[in-house]
Amino acid sequence: MAKVIVWNLVTLDGFFEGEKKWDLDFHNRAWGPELEKLSSEFGESAGLLVFGRVTYEGMKAYWTTAEGEAEVKNYMNALPKLVASRTITASDWNNTEVTADIVGEITQRKQALDKTIYIFGSADLVNSLLKAGLVDEVMLAIVPVQLGKGTPFFKDGARRDFDLIEAKTLSNGAILTRYAPAAA
């Protein structure tokens, strides 16, 4: 059975992007050898990458044209991908499927796969999967930046408890955290 792991970088004030879509400049403050190594590990352990539509569009635009970052580019383009969307029905990105029933698809794929299902970005998608009880782990790099404005990662304002699995300080001052949603 596969685990569903959410991965994102967030600011100290809880934003995963700035005021505009894809305003991710704060990522540079956390990026370094440790997150490069983690990115490579994702490629080795992933059985499926999952995106919401907006994140999918940005990822597809970037990874199909990226210069450099060969190892990550190769796995991003080769791995199976699933997009949650009610507005698009197909994709021309290699090895990508689209579904309007993401809860049903993730439920089925957790049972069918033995490698990790990673969700990158996609705050609305993460919110719906947390509500459905399908997330096994939330992995966040907490970047030592306060944006003041932006898009919050946790969407619905509902209380959710999490249990700490691990916390590790990176050499650049960011903190890599891993949490499991607490049992209800």
PyMOL commands that place a pseudoatom at each C-alpha (Angstrom):
pseudoatom trace, name=CA, resn=MET, resi=1, chain=A, elem=C, hetatm=0, pos=[0.000, 0.000, 0.000]
pseudoatom trace, name=CA, resn=ALA, resi=2, chain=A, elem=C, hetatm=0, pos=[1.346, 3.418, -0.963]
pseudoatom trace, name=CA, resn=LYS, resi=3, chain=A, elem=C, hetatm=0, pos=[1.729, 6.374, 1.371]
pseudoatom trace, name=CA, resn=VAL, resi=4, chain=A, elem=C, hetatm=0, pos=[0.450, 9.798, 0.325]
pseudoatom trace, name=CA, resn=ILE, resi=5, chain=A, elem=C, hetatm=0, pos=[2.996, 12.473, 1.181]
pseudoatom trace, name=CA, resn=VAL, resi=6, chain=A, elem=C, hetatm=0, pos=[2.402, 16.193, 0.704]
pseudoatom trace, name=CA, resn=TRP, resi=7, chain=A, elem=C, hetatm=0, pos=[5.509, 18.292, -0.041]
pseudoatom trace, name=CA, resn=ASN, resi=8, chain=A, elem=C, hetatm=0, pos=[5.769, 22.064, -0.034]
pseudoatom trace, name=CA, resn=LEU, resi=9, chain=A, elem=C, hetatm=0, pos=[7.830, 25.044, 1.035]
pseudoatom trace, name=CA, resn=VAL, resi=10, chain=A, elem=C, hetatm=0, pos=[6.042, 27.576, 3.234]
pseudoatom trace, name=CA, resn=THR, resi=11, chain=A, elem=C, hetatm=0, pos=[6.993, 30.877, 4.808]
pseudoatom trace, name=CA, resn=LEU, resi=12, chain=A, elem=C, hetatm=0, pos=[6.962, 31.521, 8.544]
pseudoatom trace, name=CA, resn=ASP, resi=13, chain=A, elem=C, hetatm=0, pos=[3.565, 33.164, 8.102]
pseudoatom trace, name=CA, resn=GLY, resi=14, chain=A, elem=C, hetatm=0, pos=[2.148, 30.101, 6.314]
pseudoatom trace, name=CA, resn=PHE, resi=15, chain=A, elem=C, hetatm=0, pos=[2.168, 31.136, 2.649]
pseudoatom trace, name=CA, resn=PHE, resi=16, chain=A, elem=C, hetatm=0, pos=[3.203, 28.766, -0.134]
pseudoatom trace, name=CA, resn=GLU, resi=17, chain=A, elem=C, hetatm=0, pos=[3.333, 31.521, -2.751]
pseudoatom trace, name=CA, resn=GLY, resi=18, chain=A, elem=C, hetatm=0, pos=[3.307, 35.287, -2.741]
pseudoatom trace, name=CA, resn=GLU, resi=19, chain=A, elem=C, hetatm=0, pos=[0.462, 37.566, -3.821]
pseudoatom trace, name=CA, resn=LYS, resi=20, chain=A, elem=C, hetatm=0, pos=[0.696, 36.484, -7.472]
pseudoatom trace, name=CA, resn=LYS, resi=21, chain=A, elem=C, hetatm=0, pos=[0.496, 32.918, -8.797]
pseudoatom trace, name=CA, resn=TRP, resi=22, chain=A, elem=C, hetatm=0, pos=[3.937, 31.309, -8.962]
pseudoatom trace, name=CA, resn=ASP, resi=23, chain=A, elem=C, hetatm=0, pos=[5.563, 34.034, -6.844]
pseudoatom trace, name=CA, resn=LEU, resi=24, chain=A, elem=C, hetatm=0, pos=[8.057, 31.606, -5.309]
pseudoatom trace, name=CA, resn=ASP, resi=25, chain=A, elem=C, hetatm=0, pos=[11.162, 33.764, -4.890]
pseudoatom trace, name=CA, resn=PHE, resi=26, chain=A, elem=C, hetatm=0, pos=[11.317, 32.856, -1.198]
pseudoatom trace, name=CA, resn=HIS, resi=27, chain=A, elem=C, hetatm=0, pos=[12.239, 29.271, -2.240]
pseudoatom trace, name=CA, resn=ASN, resi=28, chain=A, elem=C, hetatm=0, pos=[15.740, 30.557, -3.008]
pseudoatom trace, name=CA, resn=ARG, resi=29, chain=A, elem=C, hetatm=0, pos=[16.264, 31.181, 0.715]
pseudoatom trace, name=CA, resn=ALA, resi=30, chain=A, elem=C, hetatm=0, pos=[15.775, 27.457, 1.445]
pseudoatom trace, name=CA, resn=TRP, resi=31, chain=A, elem=C, hetatm=0, pos=[17.258, 25.895, -1.667]
pseudoatom trace, name=CA, resn=GLY, resi=32, chain=A, elem=C, hetatm=0, pos=[20.642, 24.241, -1.323]
pseudoatom trace, name=CA, resn=PRO, resi=33, chain=A, elem=C, hetatm=0, pos=[22.388, 20.877, -1.245]
pseudoatom trace, name=CA, resn=GLU, resi=34, chain=A, elem=C, hetatm=0, pos=[19.983, 19.355, 1.280]
pseudoatom trace, name=CA, resn=LEU, resi=35, chain=A, elem=C, hetatm=0, pos=[16.844, 20.121, -0.752]
pseudoatom trace, name=CA, resn=GLU, resi=36, chain=A, elem=C, hetatm=0, pos=[18.622, 19.102, -3.970]
pseudoatom trace, name=CA, resn=LYS, resi=37, chain=A, elem=C, hetatm=0, pos=[19.333, 15.714, -2.361]
pseudoatom trace, name=CA, resn=LEU, resi=38, chain=A, elem=C, hetatm=0, pos=[15.719, 15.472, -1.180]
pseudoatom trace, name=CA, resn=SER, resi=39, chain=A, elem=C, hetatm=0, pos=[14.495, 16.217, -4.717]
pseudoatom trace, name=CA, resn=SER, resi=40, chain=A, elem=C, hetatm=0, pos=[16.602, 13.350, -6.050]
pseudoatom trace, name=CA, resn=GLU, resi=41, chain=A, elem=C, hetatm=0, pos=[15.193, 11.051, -3.376]
pseudoatom trace, name=CA, resn=PHE, resi=42, chain=A, elem=C, hetatm=0, pos=[11.648, 11.946, -4.473]
pseudoatom trace, name=CA, resn=GLY, resi=43, chain=A, elem=C, hetatm=0, pos=[12.478, 10.697, -7.961]
pseudoatom trace, name=CA, resn=GLU, resi=44, chain=A, elem=C, hetatm=0, pos=[13.730, 7.376, -6.591]
pseudoatom trace, name=CA, resn=SER, resi=45, chain=A, elem=C, hetatm=0, pos=[10.849, 6.718, -4.201]
pseudoatom trace, name=CA, resn=ALA, resi=46, chain=A, elem=C, hetatm=0, pos=[7.862, 8.088, -6.162]
pseudoatom trace, name=CA, resn=GLY, resi=47, chain=A, elem=C, hetatm=0, pos=[5.289, 5.882, -7.798]
pseudoatom trace, name=CA, resn=LEU, resi=48, chain=A, elem=C, hetatm=0, pos=[2.995, 8.773, -8.702]
pseudoatom trace, name=CA, resn=LEU, resi=49, chain=A, elem=C, hetatm=0, pos=[3.118, 12.580, -8.685]
pseudoatom trace, name=CA, resn=VAL, resi=50, chain=A, elem=C, hetatm=0, pos=[-0.173, 14.375, -8.069]
pseudoatom trace, name=CA, resn=PHE, resi=51, chain=A, elem=C, hetatm=0, pos=[-1.013, 18.003, -8.817]
pseudoatom trace, name=CA, resn=GLY, resi=52, chain=A, elem=C, hetatm=0, pos=[-3.976, 20.297, -8.749]
pseudoatom trace, name=CA, resn=ARG, resi=53, chain=A, elem=C, hetatm=0, pos=[-4.653, 21.967, -12.101]
pseudoatom trace, name=CA, resn=VAL, resi=54, chain=A, elem=C, hetatm=0, pos=[-2.867, 25.256, -11.366]
pseudoatom trace, name=CA, resn=THR, resi=55, chain=A, elem=C, hetatm=0, pos=[0.257, 23.542, -10.019]
pseudoatom trace, name=CA, resn=TYR, resi=56, chain=A, elem=C, hetatm=0, pos=[0.158, 21.090, -12.923]
pseudoatom trace, name=CA, resn=GLU, resi=57, chain=A, elem=C, hetatm=0, pos=[0.139, 23.919, -15.473]
pseudoatom trace, name=CA, resn=GLY, resi=58, chain=A, elem=C, hetatm=0, pos=[3.153, 25.571, -13.856]
pseudoatom trace, name=CA, resn=MET, resi=59, chain=A, elem=C, hetatm=0, pos=[5.069, 22.321, -13.410]
pseudoatom trace, name=CA, resn=LYS, resi=60, chain=A, elem=C, hetatm=0, pos=[4.407, 21.212, -16.978]
pseudoatom trace, name=CA, resn=ALA, resi=61, chain=A, elem=C, hetatm=0, pos=[5.501, 24.579, -18.388]
pseudoatom trace, name=CA, resn=TYR, resi=62, chain=A, elem=C, hetatm=0, pos=[8.701, 24.508, -16.338]
pseudoatom trace, name=CA, resn=TRP, resi=63, chain=A, elem=C, hetatm=0, pos=[9.810, 20.866, -16.498]
pseudoatom trace, name=CA, resn=THR, resi=64, chain=A, elem=C, hetatm=0, pos=[9.143, 20.313, -20.196]
pseudoatom trace, name=CA, resn=THR, resi=65, chain=A, elem=C, hetatm=0, pos=[11.429, 23.250, -21.060]
pseudoatom trace, name=CA, resn=ALA, resi=66, chain=A, elem=C, hetatm=0, pos=[13.901, 23.405, -18.132]
pseudoatom trace, name=CA, resn=GLU, resi=67, chain=A, elem=C, hetatm=0, pos=[17.584, 23.814, -18.841]
pseudoatom trace, name=CA, resn=GLY, resi=68, chain=A, elem=C, hetatm=0, pos=[19.853, 21.990, -16.406]
pseudoatom trace, name=CA, resn=GLU, resi=69, chain=A, elem=C, hetatm=0, pos=[18.648, 20.072, -13.337]
pseudoatom trace, name=CA, resn=ALA, resi=70, chain=A, elem=C, hetatm=0, pos=[18.855, 16.959, -15.530]
pseudoatom trace, name=CA, resn=GLU, resi=71, chain=A, elem=C, hetatm=0, pos=[18.151, 14.376, -12.828]
pseudoatom trace, name=CA, resn=VAL, resi=72, chain=A, elem=C, hetatm=0, pos=[15.034, 16.100, -11.494]
pseudoatom trace, name=CA, resn=LYS, resi=73, chain=A, elem=C, hetatm=0, pos=[13.878, 17.051, -14.998]
pseudoatom trace, name=CA, resn=ASN, resi=74, chain=A, elem=C, hetatm=0, pos=[14.157, 13.425, -16.098]
pseudoatom trace, name=CA, resn=TYR, resi=75, chain=A, elem=C, hetatm=0, pos=[12.029, 12.045, -13.274]
pseudoatom trace, name=CA, resn=MET, resi=76, chain=A, elem=C, hetatm=0, pos=[9.484, 14.877, -13.446]
pseudoatom trace, name=CA, resn=ASN, resi=77, chain=A, elem=C, hetatm=0, pos=[8.909, 14.104, -17.117]
pseudoatom trace, name=CA, resn=ALA, resi=78, chain=A, elem=C, hetatm=0, pos=[9.082, 10.293, -16.819]
pseudoatom trace, name=CA, resn=LEU, resi=79, chain=A, elem=C, hetatm=0, pos=[7.116, 9.477, -13.662]
pseudoatom trace, name=CA, resn=PRO, resi=80, chain=A, elem=C, hetatm=0, pos=[3.367, 8.804, -13.804]
pseudoatom trace, name=CA, resn=LYS, resi=81, chain=A, elem=C, hetatm=0, pos=[1.408, 11.963, -13.001]
pseudoatom trace, name=CA, resn=LEU, resi=82, chain=A, elem=C, hetatm=0, pos=[-2.196, 12.539, -11.999]
pseudoatom trace, name=CA, resn=VAL, resi=83, chain=A, elem=C, hetatm=0, pos=[-3.934, 15.908, -12.262]
pseudoatom trace, name=CA, resn=ALA, resi=84, chain=A, elem=C, hetatm=0, pos=[-7.039, 16.800, -10.285]
pseudoatom trace, name=CA, resn=SER, resi=85, chain=A, elem=C, hetatm=0, pos=[-9.223, 19.027, -12.438]
pseudoatom trace, name=CA, resn=ARG, resi=86, chain=A, elem=C, hetatm=0, pos=[-12.826, 19.737, -13.305]
pseudoatom trace, name=CA, resn=THR, resi=87, chain=A, elem=C, hetatm=0, pos=[-11.838, 22.093, -16.149]
pseudoatom trace, name=CA, resn=ILE, resi=88, chain=A, elem=C, hetatm=0, pos=[-9.383, 20.041, -18.224]
pseudoatom trace, name=CA, resn=THR, resi=89, chain=A, elem=C, hetatm=0, pos=[-9.898, 16.433, -19.262]
pseudoatom trace, name=CA, resn=ALA, resi=90, chain=A, elem=C, hetatm=0, pos=[-6.605, 15.463, -20.908]
pseudoatom trace, name=CA, resn=SER, resi=91, chain=A, elem=C, hetatm=0, pos=[-2.902, 16.293, -20.889]
pseudoatom trace, name=CA, resn=ASP, resi=92, chain=A, elem=C, hetatm=0, pos=[-0.110, 16.165, -23.431]
pseudoatom trace, name=CA, resn=TRP, resi=93, chain=A, elem=C, hetatm=0, pos=[2.582, 15.993, -20.718]
pseudoatom trace, name=CA, resn=ASN, resi=94, chain=A, elem=C, hetatm=0, pos=[4.267, 12.605, -20.825]
pseudoatom trace, name=CA, resn=ASN, resi=95, chain=A, elem=C, hetatm=0, pos=[2.692, 9.921, -18.636]
pseudoatom trace, name=CA, resn=THR, resi=96, chain=A, elem=C, hetatm=0, pos=[-0.089, 12.177, -17.291]
pseudoatom trace, name=CA, resn=GLU, resi=97, chain=A, elem=C, hetatm=0, pos=[-3.731, 11.375, -16.550]
pseudoatom trace, name=CA, resn=VAL, resi=98, chain=A, elem=C, hetatm=0, pos=[-6.487, 13.792, -15.513]
pseudoatom trace, name=CA, resn=THR, resi=99, chain=A, elem=C, hetatm=0, pos=[-9.351, 13.049, -13.136]
pseudoatom trace, name=CA, resn=ALA, resi=100, chain=A, elem=C, hetatm=0, pos=[-12.335, 14.949, -11.782]
pseudoatom trace, name=CA, resn=ASP, resi=101, chain=A, elem=C, hetatm=0, pos=[-12.654, 12.370, -8.954]
pseudoatom trace, name=CA, resn=ILE, resi=102, chain=A, elem=C, hetatm=0, pos=[-9.366, 12.822, -7.121]
pseudoatom trace, name=CA, resn=VAL, resi=103, chain=A, elem=C, hetatm=0, pos=[-10.569, 11.328, -3.833]
pseudoatom trace, name=CA, resn=GLY, resi=104, chain=A, elem=C, hetatm=0, pos=[-11.698, 8.156, -5.616]
pseudoatom trace, name=CA, resn=GLU, resi=105, chain=A, elem=C, hetatm=0, pos=[-8.490, 7.946, -7.655]
pseudoatom trace, name=CA, resn=ILE, resi=106, chain=A, elem=C, hetatm=0, pos=[-6.192, 8.436, -4.670]
pseudoatom trace, name=CA, resn=THR, resi=107, chain=A, elem=C, hetatm=0, pos=[-8.181, 5.908, -2.629]
pseudoatom trace, name=CA, resn=GLN, resi=108, chain=A, elem=C, hetatm=0, pos=[-7.755, 3.337, -5.400]
pseudoatom trace, name=CA, resn=ARG, resi=109, chain=A, elem=C, hetatm=0, pos=[-4.096, 4.116, -6.116]
pseudoatom trace, name=CA, resn=LYS, resi=110, chain=A, elem=C, hetatm=0, pos=[-3.091, 3.963, -2.444]
pseudoatom trace, name=CA, resn=GLN, resi=111, chain=A, elem=C, hetatm=0, pos=[-4.271, 0.343, -2.517]
pseudoatom trace, name=CA, resn=ALA, resi=112, chain=A, elem=C, hetatm=0, pos=[-2.737, -0.496, -5.911]
pseudoatom trace, name=CA, resn=LEU, resi=113, chain=A, elem=C, hetatm=0, pos=[0.712, 1.121, -5.677]
pseudoatom trace, name=CA, resn=ASP, resi=114, chain=A, elem=C, hetatm=0, pos=[3.640, 0.187, -3.474]
pseudoatom trace, name=CA, resn=LYS, resi=115, chain=A, elem=C, hetatm=0, pos=[5.727, 3.327, -4.054]
pseudoatom trace, name=CA, resn=THR, resi=116, chain=A, elem=C, hetatm=0, pos=[5.011, 6.755, -2.567]
pseudoatom trace, name=CA, resn=ILE, resi=117, chain=A, elem=C, hetatm=0, pos=[2.365, 9.091, -3.969]
pseudoatom trace, name=CA, resn=TYR, resi=118, chain=A, elem=C, hetatm=0, pos=[3.701, 12.657, -3.735]
pseudoatom trace, name=CA, resn=ILE, resi=119, chain=A, elem=C, hetatm=0, pos=[1.586, 15.782, -3.912]
pseudoatom trace, name=CA, resn=PHE, resi=120, chain=A, elem=C, hetatm=0, pos=[3.612, 18.875, -4.776]
pseudoatom trace, name=CA, resn=GLY, resi=121, chain=A, elem=C, hetatm=0, pos=[2.104, 22.315, -4.110]
pseudoatom trace, name=CA, resn=SER, resi=122, chain=A, elem=C, hetatm=0, pos=[-1.623, 22.234, -4.762]
pseudoatom trace, name=CA, resn=ALA, resi=123, chain=A, elem=C, hetatm=0, pos=[-3.092, 23.721, -1.570]
pseudoatom trace, name=CA, resn=ASP, resi=124, chain=A, elem=C, hetatm=0, pos=[-6.744, 23.239, -2.579]
pseudoatom trace, name=CA, resn=LEU, resi=125, chain=A, elem=C, hetatm=0, pos=[-6.084, 19.621, -3.535]
pseudoatom trace, name=CA, resn=VAL, resi=126, chain=A, elem=C, hetatm=0, pos=[-4.217, 18.992, -0.281]
pseudoatom trace, name=CA, resn=ASN, resi=127, chain=A, elem=C, hetatm=0, pos=[-7.128, 20.450, 1.664]
pseudoatom trace, name=CA, resn=SER, resi=128, chain=A, elem=C, hetatm=0, pos=[-9.616, 18.086, 0.006]
pseudoatom trace, name=CA, resn=LEU, resi=129, chain=A, elem=C, hetatm=0, pos=[-7.364, 15.050, 0.591]
pseudoatom trace, name=CA, resn=LEU, resi=130, chain=A, elem=C, hetatm=0, pos=[-6.797, 15.993, 4.237]
pseudoatom trace, name=CA, resn=LYS, resi=131, chain=A, elem=C, hetatm=0, pos=[-10.581, 16.257, 4.697]
pseudoatom trace, name=CA, resn=ALA, resi=132, chain=A, elem=C, hetatm=0, pos=[-10.966, 12.811, 3.116]
pseudoatom trace, name=CA, resn=GLY, resi=133, chain=A, elem=C, hetatm=0, pos=[-8.333, 11.323, 5.449]
pseudoatom trace, name=CA, resn=LEU, resi=134, chain=A, elem=C, hetatm=0, pos=[-6.078, 10.246, 2.576]
pseudoatom trace, name=CA, resn=VAL, resi=135, chain=A, elem=C, hetatm=0, pos=[-2.875, 12.089, 3.552]
pseudoatom trace, name=CA, resn=ASP, resi=136, chain=A, elem=C, hetatm=0, pos=[-0.321, 10.039, 5.481]
pseudoatom trace, name=CA, resn=GLU, resi=137, chain=A, elem=C, hetatm=0, pos=[2.327, 12.729, 5.886]
pseudoatom trace, name=CA, resn=VAL, resi=138, chain=A, elem=C, hetatm=0, pos=[2.789, 16.471, 5.422]
pseudoatom trace, name=CA, resn=MET, resi=139, chain=A, elem=C, hetatm=0, pos=[6.400, 17.389, 4.696]
pseudoatom trace, name=CA, resn=LEU, resi=140, chain=A, elem=C, hetatm=0, pos=[7.117, 21.112, 4.819]
pseudoatom trace, name=CA, resn=ALA, resi=141, chain=A, elem=C, hetatm=0, pos=[10.273, 23.144, 4.459]
pseudoatom trace, name=CA, resn=ILE, resi=142, chain=A, elem=C, hetatm=0, pos=[9.656, 26.158, 6.666]
pseudoatom trace, name=CA, resn=VAL, resi=143, chain=A, elem=C, hetatm=0, pos=[11.522, 29.025, 5.051]
pseudoatom trace, name=CA, resn=PRO, resi=144, chain=A, elem=C, hetatm=0, pos=[12.724, 31.803, 7.393]
pseudoatom trace, name=CA, resn=VAL, resi=145, chain=A, elem=C, hetatm=0, pos=[10.854, 34.526, 5.520]
pseudoatom trace, name=CA, resn=GLN, resi=146, chain=A, elem=C, hetatm=0, pos=[7.724, 36.506, 6.389]
pseudoatom trace, name=CA, resn=LEU, resi=147, chain=A, elem=C, hetatm=0, pos=[5.853, 37.593, 3.251]
pseudoatom trace, name=CA, resn=GLY, resi=148, chain=A, elem=C, hetatm=0, pos=[2.967, 39.400, 4.925]
pseudoatom trace, name=CA, resn=LYS, resi=149, chain=A, elem=C, hetatm=0, pos=[0.656, 38.578, 2.004]
pseudoatom trace, name=CA, resn=GLY, resi=150, chain=A, elem=C, hetatm=0, pos=[0.205, 35.595, -0.243]
pseudoatom trace, name=CA, resn=THR, resi=151, chain=A, elem=C, hetatm=0, pos=[-1.657, 32.345, -0.677]
pseudoatom trace, name=CA, resn=PRO, resi=152, chain=A, elem=C, hetatm=0, pos=[-1.959, 30.341, 2.555]
pseudoatom trace, name=CA, resn=PHE, resi=153, chain=A, elem=C, hetatm=0, pos=[-1.077, 26.680, 2.307]
pseudoatom trace, name=CA, resn=PHE, resi=154, chain=A, elem=C, hetatm=0, pos=[-3.776, 25.446, 4.685]
pseudoatom trace, name=CA, resn=LYS, resi=155, chain=A, elem=C, hetatm=0, pos=[-7.048, 26.580, 3.190]
pseudoatom trace, name=CA, resn=ASP, resi=156, chain=A, elem=C, hetatm=0, pos=[-10.198, 25.981, 5.167]
pseudoatom trace, name=CA, resn=GLY, resi=157, chain=A, elem=C, hetatm=0, pos=[-9.243, 27.360, 8.565]
pseudoatom trace, name=CA, resn=ALA, resi=158, chain=A, elem=C, hetatm=0, pos=[-10.396, 24.154, 10.239]
pseudoatom trace, name=CA, resn=ARG, resi=159, chain=A, elem=C, hetatm=0, pos=[-8.455, 22.814, 13.195]
pseudoatom trace, name=CA, resn=ARG, resi=160, chain=A, elem=C, hetatm=0, pos=[-6.351, 19.763, 12.431]
pseudoatom trace, name=CA, resn=ASP, resi=161, chain=A, elem=C, hetatm=0, pos=[-3.835, 18.210, 14.779]
pseudoatom trace, name=CA, resn=PHE, resi=162, chain=A, elem=C, hetatm=0, pos=[-0.601, 16.713, 13.501]
pseudoatom trace, name=CA, resn=ASP, resi=163, chain=A, elem=C, hetatm=0, pos=[2.000, 14.515, 15.162]
pseudoatom trace, name=CA, resn=LEU, resi=164, chain=A, elem=C, hetatm=0, pos=[5.657, 15.337, 14.583]
pseudoatom trace, name=CA, resn=ILE, resi=165, chain=A, elem=C, hetatm=0, pos=[7.602, 12.613, 12.799]
pseudoatom trace, name=CA, resn=GLU, resi=166, chain=A, elem=C, hetatm=0, pos=[10.837, 14.551, 12.312]
pseudoatom trace, name=CA, resn=ALA, resi=167, chain=A, elem=C, hetatm=0, pos=[12.287, 18.059, 12.268]
pseudoatom trace, name=CA, resn=LYS, resi=168, chain=A, elem=C, hetatm=0, pos=[15.675, 18.877, 10.816]
pseudoatom trace, name=CA, resn=THR, resi=169, chain=A, elem=C, hetatm=0, pos=[17.383, 22.258, 10.557]
pseudoatom trace, name=CA, resn=LEU, resi=170, chain=A, elem=C, hetatm=0, pos=[19.010, 22.833, 7.174]
pseudoatom trace, name=CA, resn=SER, resi=171, chain=A, elem=C, hetatm=0, pos=[22.357, 24.607, 6.813]
pseudoatom trace, name=CA, resn=ASN, resi=172, chain=A, elem=C, hetatm=0, pos=[20.628, 27.731, 5.429]
pseudoatom trace, name=CA, resn=GLY, resi=173, chain=A, elem=C, hetatm=0, pos=[18.255, 28.094, 8.408]
pseudoatom trace, name=CA, resn=ALA, resi=174, chain=A, elem=C, hetatm=0, pos=[15.173, 26.513, 6.852]
pseudoatom trace, name=CA, resn=ILE, resi=175, chain=A, elem=C, hetatm=0, pos=[13.571, 23.691, 8.828]
pseudoatom trace, name=CA, resn=LEU, resi=176, chain=A, elem=C, hetatm=0, pos=[12.443, 20.482, 7.171]
pseudoatom trace, name=CA, resn=THR, resi=177, chain=A, elem=C, hetatm=0, pos=[9.458, 19.089, 9.056]
pseudoatom trace, name=CA, resn=ARG, resi=178, chain=A, elem=C, hetatm=0, pos=[7.495, 15.890, 8.671]
pseudoatom trace, name=CA, resn=TYR, resi=179, chain=A, elem=C, hetatm=0, pos=[4.085, 15.493, 10.295]
pseudoatom trace, name=CA, resn=ALA, resi=180, chain=A, elem=C, hetatm=0, pos=[1.409, 12.815, 10.299]
pseudoatom trace, name=CA, resn=PRO, resi=181, chain=A, elem=C, hetatm=0, pos=[-2.213, 13.901, 10.578]
pseudoatom trace, name=CA, resn=ALA, resi=182, chain=A, elem=C, hetatm=0, pos=[-3.308, 12.921, 14.080]
pseudoatom trace, name=CA, resn=ALA, resi=183, chain=A, elem=C, hetatm=0, pos=[-5.952, 10.239, 14.431]
pseudoatom trace, name=CA, resn=ALA, resi=184, chain=A, elem=C, hetatm=0, pos=[-9.419, 11.728, 14.803]
for i in range(1, 184): cmd.bond("trace and resi %d" % i, "trace and resi %d" % (i + 1))
show_as sticks, trace
zoom trace
